[in-house]
Amino acid sequence: MANVVLRESALVYQLEQLAEQTAQPVEKVLETAVASYLDELQRVGIHAETQAYWDLHQELVELYLNHYVAIYQGEVVDHDPDVSQLEQRVRRRFWLLPVLIAPVKPNFKRELRWRDETPWELC
């Protein structure tokens, strides 16, 4: 694992102050901050992919009815009627990138939600 050096002195100072105030090691404060930032990137990414799903919905119904689609960067990157198979391929190919997996159904209007707390698996 690579060692990461934080060179921005203002950030180092803020981390040290927060660590002192919360009685946590600086490393823990930094890990929490980075995890929160990465979670936000995932949320924003999935939001964009969800919007792409709705923008493409009519075309998806025509091409992938009763399949699950995987959408990444606004495009269908894979599909399968078996969501488990699709999830396995998406995980191998994209790992932790924000990929939306959703069913394609006509007149499908329900909120897409997280499943198993895995950012890219949605139903």
DRENDO-1510 file (C-alpha; in Angstrom, 1 decimal, always signed):
<recs>
REC; n; res; u; v; w
REC; 1; MET; +0.0; +0.0; +0.0 .
REC; 2; ALA; +1.3; +3.5; -0.9 .
REC; 3; ASN; +2.0; +6.0; +1.8 .
REC; 4; VAL; +0.1; +9.3; +1.2 .
REC; 5; VAL; +1.7; +12.6; +2.2 .
REC; 6; LEU; -0.6; +15.6; +2.8 .
REC; 7; ARG; +1.5; +18.6; +1.9 .
REC; 8; GLU; -1.1; +21.4; +2.2 .
REC; 9; SER; -0.3; +22.9; +5.6 .
REC; 10; ALA; -3.7; +24.4; +6.1 .
REC; 11; LEU; -5.3; +21.0; +5.7 .
REC; 12; VAL; -2.8; +19.4; +8.0 .
REC; 13; TYR; -3.6; +22.1; +10.6 .
REC; 14; GLN; -7.4; +21.5; +10.2 .
REC; 15; LEU; -6.9; +17.8; +10.6 .
REC; 16; GLU; -4.8; +18.2; +13.7 .
REC; 17; GLN; -7.3; +20.5; +15.3 .
REC; 18; LEU; -10.3; +18.3; +14.5 .
REC; 19; ALA; -8.4; +15.2; +15.8 .
REC; 20; GLU; -7.7; +17.0; +19.0 .
REC; 21; GLN; -11.3; +18.2; +19.4 .
REC; 22; THR; -12.7; +14.7; +18.8 .
REC; 23; ALA; -9.9; +12.8; +20.6 .
REC; 24; GLN; -9.2; +10.7; +17.6 .
REC; 25; PRO; -5.9; +10.0; +15.8 .
REC; 26; VAL; -5.2; +12.3; +12.8 .
REC; 27; GLU; -5.2; +9.2; +10.6 .
REC; 28; LYS; -8.7; +8.3; +11.6 .
REC; 29; VAL; -10.0; +11.8; +11.0 .
REC; 30; LEU; -8.3; +11.7; +7.5 .
REC; 31; GLU; -9.7; +8.3; +6.7 .
REC; 32; THR; -13.2; +9.5; +7.7 .
REC; 33; ALA; -12.9; +12.6; +5.6 .
REC; 34; VAL; -11.6; +10.7; +2.5 .
REC; 35; ALA; -14.4; +8.0; +2.9 .
REC; 36; SER; -17.0; +10.8; +3.1 .
REC; 37; TYR; -15.6; +12.4; +0.0 .
REC; 38; LEU; -15.6; +9.1; -1.9 .
REC; 39; ASP; -19.1; +8.4; -0.8 .
REC; 40; GLU; -20.2; +11.8; -2.2 .
REC; 41; LEU; -18.5; +11.1; -5.5 .
REC; 42; GLN; -20.4; +7.8; -5.7 .
REC; 43; ARG; -23.7; +9.5; -4.9 .
REC; 44; VAL; -23.2; +12.2; -7.5 .
REC; 45; GLY; -22.2; +9.5; -10.0 .
REC; 46; ILE; -25.2; +7.3; -9.4 .
REC; 47; HIS; -27.5; +10.4; -9.5 .
REC; 48; ALA; -26.1; +11.2; -13.0 .
REC; 49; GLU; -26.5; +7.5; -14.1 .
REC; 50; THR; -30.1; +7.5; -12.8 .
REC; 51; GLN; -30.9; +10.6; -14.8 .
REC; 52; ALA; -29.4; +8.9; -17.9 .
REC; 53; TYR; -31.6; +5.9; -17.2 .
REC; 54; TRP; -34.7; +8.1; -17.3 .
REC; 55; ASP; -33.5; +10.0; -20.4 .
REC; 56; LEU; -32.9; +6.7; -22.2 .
REC; 57; HIS; -36.0; +4.9; -20.8 .
REC; 58; GLN; -38.0; +4.7; -24.0 .
REC; 59; GLU; -35.0; +3.4; -26.0 .
REC; 60; LEU; -34.2; +1.0; -23.2 .
REC; 61; VAL; -37.8; -0.4; -23.3 .
REC; 62; GLU; -37.4; -0.9; -27.1 .
REC; 63; LEU; -34.0; -2.7; -26.8 .
REC; 64; TYR; -33.9; -4.3; -23.4 .
REC; 65; LEU; -37.4; -5.0; -22.1 .
REC; 66; ASN; -37.4; -7.3; -19.1 .
REC; 67; HIS; -33.7; -7.2; -18.8 .
REC; 68; TYR; -31.5; -5.4; -16.3 .
REC; 69; VAL; -29.2; -2.7; -17.8 .
REC; 70; ALA; -25.9; -1.4; -16.5 .
REC; 71; ILE; -25.4; +2.3; -17.2 .
REC; 72; TYR; -22.0; +4.0; -16.9 .
REC; 73; GLN; -21.2; +7.5; -18.1 .
REC; 74; GLY; -24.7; +7.8; -19.6 .
REC; 75; GLU; -24.4; +4.7; -21.8 .
REC; 76; VAL; -25.6; +1.1; -21.5 .
REC; 77; VAL; -22.5; -0.9; -20.9 .
REC; 78; ASP; -24.1; -4.3; -20.4 .
REC; 79; HIS; -27.5; -6.0; -20.0 .
REC; 80; ASP; -28.9; -9.3; -18.9 .
REC; 81; PRO; -32.2; -10.8; -17.8 .
REC; 82; ASP; -30.3; -12.3; -14.8 .
REC; 83; VAL; -29.4; -9.5; -12.5 .
REC; 84; SER; -26.9; -11.7; -10.6 .
REC; 85; GLN; -24.9; -12.4; -13.8 .
REC; 86; LEU; -25.0; -8.8; -14.7 .
REC; 87; GLU; -23.8; -7.7; -11.3 .
REC; 88; GLN; -20.9; -10.1; -11.4 .
REC; 89; ARG; -19.7; -8.8; -14.8 .
REC; 90; VAL; -20.1; -5.2; -13.8 .
REC; 91; ARG; -18.2; -5.8; -10.6 .
REC; 92; ARG; -15.3; -7.4; -12.5 .
REC; 93; ARG; -15.2; -4.7; -15.1 .
REC; 94; PHE; -15.9; -1.6; -13.1 .
REC; 95; TRP; -15.2; -2.5; -9.5 .
REC; 96; LEU; -16.1; +0.5; -7.4 .
REC; 97; LEU; -17.1; +3.0; -10.2 .
REC; 98; PRO; -20.6; +4.3; -10.0 .
REC; 99; VAL; -22.6; +2.0; -12.4 .
REC; 100; LEU; -26.4; +2.0; -12.2 .
REC; 101; ILE; -28.0; -1.4; -12.5 .
REC; 102; ALA; -31.8; -1.2; -13.0 .
REC; 103; PRO; -34.6; -3.2; -14.5 .
REC; 104; VAL; -36.2; -2.2; -17.8 .
REC; 105; LYS; -40.0; -2.3; -17.7 .
REC; 106; PRO; -42.6; -0.3; -19.6 .
REC; 107; ASN; -44.2; +2.6; -17.7 .
REC; 108; PHE; -41.6; +1.9; -15.0 .
REC; 109; LYS; -41.9; +4.8; -12.5 .
REC; 110; ARG; -40.6; +4.0; -9.0 .
REC; 111; GLU; -37.7; +5.4; -7.1 .
REC; 112; LEU; -34.5; +3.5; -7.6 .
REC; 113; ARG; -33.0; +2.6; -4.3 .
REC; 114; TRP; -29.7; +1.2; -2.9 .
REC; 115; ARG; -29.5; -2.5; -2.4 .
REC; 116; ASP; -27.1; -4.2; -0.1 .
REC; 117; GLU; -25.4; -0.8; +0.5 .
REC; 118; THR; -23.2; -1.4; -2.5 .
REC; 119; PRO; -23.0; +1.9; -4.4 .
REC; 120; TRP; -23.4; +0.5; -7.9 .
REC; 121; GLU; -26.1; -2.1; -7.3 .
REC; 122; LEU; -29.5; -0.6; -7.6 .
REC; 123; CYS; -32.9; -2.0; -8.3 .
</recs>
